[in-house]
Amino acid sequence: MSVKSSDRESSGRPATQSPSVVWLRDDLRVADNPALAAAVDRGQPIVFVYIWDEVSTGIRPLGGASKWWLHHSLDRLSTRLTRLGSRLVLRRGAAHDVIRDLLRETGATAIYWNRRYGGAERDVDAAIKEYARAAGLEAHSFQASLLVEPWTIRTGGGTPYTVFTPFWKAFLARAEPPRAPLDAPKALPAGLADDIASDRLDSWNLLPQHPDWSAGLAARWNPGEQSAHDQLERFVEARLGRYADERDVPAEFVTSELSPHLRFGEISPFQIWHRVDQIRRTANAEMSRNMSKFLAEVGWREFSYNLLFHWPDIATRNFDRRFDGFPWAPPDPQVLSAWQDGRTGVPLVDAGMRELWQTGYMHNRVRMVAASFLIKNLLIDWRIGEQWFWDTLVDADPASNAASWQWVAGCGADAAPYFRVFNPVLQAEKFDPKRLYLRRYLGAFDGADADAYPEPIVELANARTRALEAFAEVSSLPRDIAPPTEFGAQQ
Ligand SMILES: Cc1cc2nc3c(=O)[nH]c(=O)nc-3n(C[C@H](O)[C@H](O)[C@H](O)COP(=O)(O)OP(=O)(O)OC[C@H]3O[C@@H](n4cnc5c(N)ncnc54)[C@H](O)[C@@H]3O)c2cc1C
């Protein structure tokens, strides 16, 4: 397929105009958006498009909480682009077809996007780039959502890293620090025709209707680029100084809560890195420790994407293939829904699962405990838990969610050893000694009074022994890491 010049002429645009398309995906921001900046530099009118694609091969449909976020994020972005003198075109369908049609309709001669790292997404992007170039159009992609491109960071032996600490050391040892973030444009090139068809955002029905379960999400979150930066400021001013010591305390709001903003690209890791780095000159030893700890967590996100890039099926296949034969229990629907609804009789697990359901988020420490409980106490396959989190988290991330679930299960890269079974009672005593978190999500009576709390659905000590026996079967075999998929540079 190629775009014929006659097609372009038939669009009726002035001959001198050859618009650019900026295809927005996981980068719903105006500042530090290299694809947008390159199109601005080109000087031609820009068609901004977001495509809701649930049909291209292998693309994983968004979960419910992510759709809620996406709706609001697109709404804010659309307002921002309108203020800058442009607008956001919304289209639904297979990205390849939508882009092809849009290029034809608008007579655009160049397309820009920021890179994605999932296998199916990369295939879609590669096909579009090939199509565009065959049609004589410019197609350019950019690094925007990762500090380091996964194909550029390798061990001495030339293989991808599978252990976080050397990965992060290699990252920090790089001669070039992360590039400075790009400013937002003050205005966008004028002259775009206003007759380009766009779906109405409401017609996508991204928001839950009957029932509308989103009140708790709306109470906690404010999607959008501006809000992401406000949140970063709040974090740097009031929380960063306590981060290293208190990030594991779920009752405190000490972590950045930037994860959904990062997931949708409302803020870039470059912006976060440089904002934190600004205070390095004046930071004392204590603050430097907090900064390093925080940036290392941002590094875990990079590491997860490094894994996704080289092992594109990490959401569905055990990284360590020994686990392919693991004797998971057939999931009993009642047991599974007790976990999902926060009715397991284990207070910290229940509080976490209710936080998740009500707010679309769960504190990291509690995510580990709730996941460990499902996998190691209930012996339910980690993929079932990963799917539930995918549906309910506002920050549900193709790399971090899958990599974290595999980490807890013991089958991931750099995974927690299989014999590490979090004890949810001890974890609550250690990290929520005053039961503040438990009370917040279980109510004053249930959360405060352990005696009154329902009995656990499994006896914790027995379940632990059962898990250790099952995991011992696997661990007696030699570790069996799937070979990385070999890719060239990203499309
Ligand atoms: C079972 C399980 C599932 C998870 N699923 C997701 C997910 O879908 N999306 C997601 O972003 N994180 C996930 N995490 C990682 C972590 O829990 C969240 O990133 C963190 O709680 C987000 O809160 P924050 O922004 O306040 O984090 P902060 O502590 O402020 O960290 C800053 C940023 O670093 C990144 N980050 C922090 N910890 C991790 C980690 N362990 N792995 C990867 N990136 C990290 C996030 O982008 C985060 O916003 C999961 C963890 C577990 C144990």
The ligand as a Tripos MOL2 file, in Angstrom:
@<TRIPOS>MOLECULE
LIG
   53    58     1     0     0
SMALL
NO_CHARGES

@<TRIPOS>ATOM
      1 C1          2.9450   -7.4790   42.7070 C.3       1 LIG1
      2 C2          3.4050   -6.1030   42.2870 C.ar      1 LIG1
      3 C3          2.8180   -5.4920   41.1740 C.ar      1 LIG1
      4 C4          3.2540   -4.2290   40.7590 C.ar      1 LIG1
      5 N1          2.6550   -3.6470   39.6550 N.ar      1 LIG1
      6 C5          3.0890   -2.4340   39.2270 C.ar      1 LIG1
      7 C6          2.4980   -1.8160   38.0920 C.ar      1 LIG1
      8 O1          1.6110   -2.3630   37.4270 O.2       1 LIG1
      9 N2          2.9380   -0.5830   37.7290 N.ar      1 LIG1
     10 C7          3.9410    0.0540   38.4140 C.ar      1 LIG1
     11 O2          4.3010    1.1800   38.0480 O.2       1 LIG1
     12 N3          4.5350   -0.5270   39.4710 N.ar      1 LIG1
     13 C8          4.1360   -1.7380   39.9150 C.ar      1 LIG1
     14 N4          4.7180   -2.3040   41.0120 N.ar      1 LIG1
     15 C9          5.8910   -1.6460   41.6150 C.3       1 LIG1
     16 C10         5.5970   -0.6530   42.7570 C.3       1 LIG1
     17 O3          4.7400   -1.2360   43.6900 O.3       1 LIG1
     18 C11         4.9600    0.6520   42.2610 C.3       1 LIG1
     19 O4          5.7200    1.1890   41.2090 O.3       1 LIG1
     20 C12         4.9210    1.6910   43.3800 C.3       1 LIG1
     21 O5          4.1790    1.2140   44.4660 O.3       1 LIG1
     22 C13         4.2820    2.9760   42.8440 C.3       1 LIG1
     23 O6          4.1800    3.9200   43.8640 O.3       1 LIG1
     24 P1          5.0450    5.2400   43.8300 P.3       1 LIG1
     25 O7          4.8950    5.9140   42.5050 O.co2     1 LIG1
     26 O8          4.6670    6.0380   45.0240 O.co2     1 LIG1
     27 O9          6.5090    4.6720   43.9560 O.3       1 LIG1
     28 P2          7.8900    5.3510   44.4010 P.3       1 LIG1
     29 O10         8.4280    4.5740   45.5400 O.co2     1 LIG1
     30 O11         7.7390    6.8100   44.5860 O.co2     1 LIG1
     31 O12         8.8400    5.0460   43.1620 O.3       1 LIG1
     32 C14         9.0080    5.9620   42.0750 C.3       1 LIG1
     33 C15         8.7180    5.2630   40.7680 C.3       1 LIG1
     34 O13         9.6280    4.1930   40.5580 O.3       1 LIG1
     35 C16         8.9740    3.1180   39.8930 C.3       1 LIG1
     36 N5          9.0150    1.9260   40.7600 N.ar      1 LIG1
     37 C17         9.0400    1.8920   42.1150 C.ar      1 LIG1
     38 N6          9.1370    0.6190   42.5430 N.ar      1 LIG1
     39 C18         9.1650   -0.1580   41.4540 C.ar      1 LIG1
     40 C19         9.2510   -1.5800   41.2330 C.ar      1 LIG1
     41 N7          9.3630   -2.4370   42.2490 N.pl3     1 LIG1
     42 N8          9.2420   -2.0310   39.9740 N.ar      1 LIG1
     43 C20         9.1570   -1.1790   38.9160 C.ar      1 LIG1
     44 N9          9.0760    0.1710   39.0530 N.ar      1 LIG1
     45 C21         9.0790    0.6620   40.3120 C.ar      1 LIG1
     46 C22         7.5530    3.5500   39.6530 C.3       1 LIG1
     47 O14         7.4650    4.0700   38.3430 O.3       1 LIG1
     48 C23         7.3500    4.6340   40.6870 C.3       1 LIG1
     49 O15         6.3700    5.5840   40.3220 O.3       1 LIG1
     50 C24         4.2920   -3.5720   41.4610 C.ar      1 LIG1
     51 C25         4.8640   -4.1870   42.5840 C.ar      1 LIG1
     52 C26         4.4170   -5.4350   42.9920 C.ar      1 LIG1
     53 C27         5.0540   -6.0740   44.1880 C.3       1 LIG1
@<TRIPOS>BOND
     1     1     2 1
     2     2     3 ar
     3     2    52 ar
     4     3     4 ar
     5     4     5 ar
     6     4    50 ar
     7     5     6 ar
     8     6     7 ar
     9     6    13 1
    10     7     8 2
    11     7     9 ar
    12     9    10 ar
    13    10    11 2
    14    10    12 ar
    15    12    13 ar
    16    13    14 ar
    17    14    15 1
    18    14    50 ar
    19    15    16 1
    20    16    17 1
    21    16    18 1
    22    18    19 1
    23    18    20 1
    24    20    21 1
    25    20    22 1
    26    22    23 1
    27    23    24 1
    28    24    25 2
    29    24    26 1
    30    24    27 1
    31    27    28 1
    32    28    29 2
    33    28    30 1
    34    28    31 1
    35    31    32 1
    36    32    33 1
    37    33    34 1
    38    33    48 1
    39    34    35 1
    40    35    36 1
    41    35    46 1
    42    36    37 ar
    43    36    45 ar
    44    37    38 ar
    45    38    39 ar
    46    39    40 ar
    47    39    45 ar
    48    40    41 1
    49    40    42 ar
    50    42    43 ar
    51    43    44 ar
    52    44    45 ar
    53    46    47 1
    54    46    48 1
    55    48    49 1
    56    50    51 ar
    57    51    52 ar
    58    52    53 1
@<TRIPOS>SUBSTRUCTURE
     1 LIG1         1 GROUP 0 **** ****
